[in-house]
Amino acid sequence: MQVDLGKKQYRWLLPWLKKHSSVLDLGCGDGSLLLYLQQNKQAEVLGVEIDAKQVQKCIENQVQVIQ
């Protein structure tokens, strides 16, 4: 899945993150933010999500996730 690079909710975060950062996202939803950071900042990412449907989406997006 390619993430929309123009998403406004992600733009504010980019200046704060250096390449190859480690990111833990609690309540990561479908993992789209983490995927974006993997693709554009080469970040090491891990998501935590309680909703099984969202966990499945993370897996489909090849984002590491813990339920």
Secondary structure, 3 states (H helix, E strand, C coil): CCCCCCCHHHHCCHHHCCCCCEEEEECCCCCHHHHHHHHHHCCEEEEECCCHHHHHHHHHCCCCEEC
